[in-house]
Amino acid sequence: MRSPFIADIQLARRLEATDGWVGILAAQIHAQLHPDSGAVAEAIAGGDAVYTGVGSPLTQAIGVGMKGPVGGPELEQLQAFFEVRGSATKIELCPHADPSLIPLLGARGYRLREFSNMLVRPLKGVNLAPIAEPAVNVRRCTRAEDDLWVRTVSRGFAEDLPSSDENLPVLRSLFHRPDSSCLLAWIGDEPVGGGALAVHEGVAAFYGASTLPLFRRRGVQKSIISALLQNAVEAGCDIAYTLTSPGSSSQRNVERQFFRVVYTRCTVVRDFSPE
């Protein structure tokens, strides 16, 4: 089947803008739930700078350079946003960002930390028949199940992120997004995995998908992704995306459901050095 979209800069701008929106709204909700956290977001250098705490996975800049050239003063403003809060400057850099960024980052001592793949699936005009796994029941959470969802998803990441419990406040902020649908997978009466999507201007962002280690290889992740896709279609989205580590089991799981890599982002970091 021919893809109904082209992996060009227009698509990249749409995806990066949505990913920035995920961070902005998460920071706003985090600030409401944790007033002393200092959580905040600001549009800088064509992208969005998000702070939800030092070391938080959401403390980063997204979409920098996606609207055109970036000058030295703009990059200095971005660095100041993080440094005044005692944080390293972390940029999720899209390969479609304006080339003006490259020499600026090199001159300021940024280092490459890691890569992540942006995977996309079109949702219009394709067959999205739900995948049947008789033993796995996936349903949307009620607002009263926030703690259950947060702890289940966190436990699913525990092997890959030993400090996953430190991310519980961030996951709770993601759960309480007004534009999100949070799902739990059950086997019998036991929650065994979870996932979520946020919707912004026709784009569905998938995040938080994890399975408890004892229940892997039983179709849980496949069932969660299938349910997320159904929710995205019902919300009127035309594309869905997720980010994974290159070559990971998460990437293989979504590729089996016809997501494909459209580009690879790199994480670049400038360490914070208090004077």
Buried (B, 14 or more C-beta within 10 A) or exposed (E): EEEEBEBEBEBBBBBBBBBBBBBBBBBBBBBEBBEEBBBBBBEBBBBBBBBBBEEBBBBBBBBBBBBEEBEEEBBBBBBEBBBEBEBBBBBBBBEBBBEBBEEBBEEBEBEEEEEBBBBBBBBEEEEBEEBEBEEBBBEEBEEEBBEBBBBBBBBBBBEEBEEBEBBBBBBBBBBBBEBBBBBBBBBEEEBBBBBBBBBBEBBBBBBBBBBBEEBBEBBBBBBBBBBBBBBBBEBEBBBBBBBBEEEEEBBEBBBEBBBBBBBEBBBBBBEBEEE
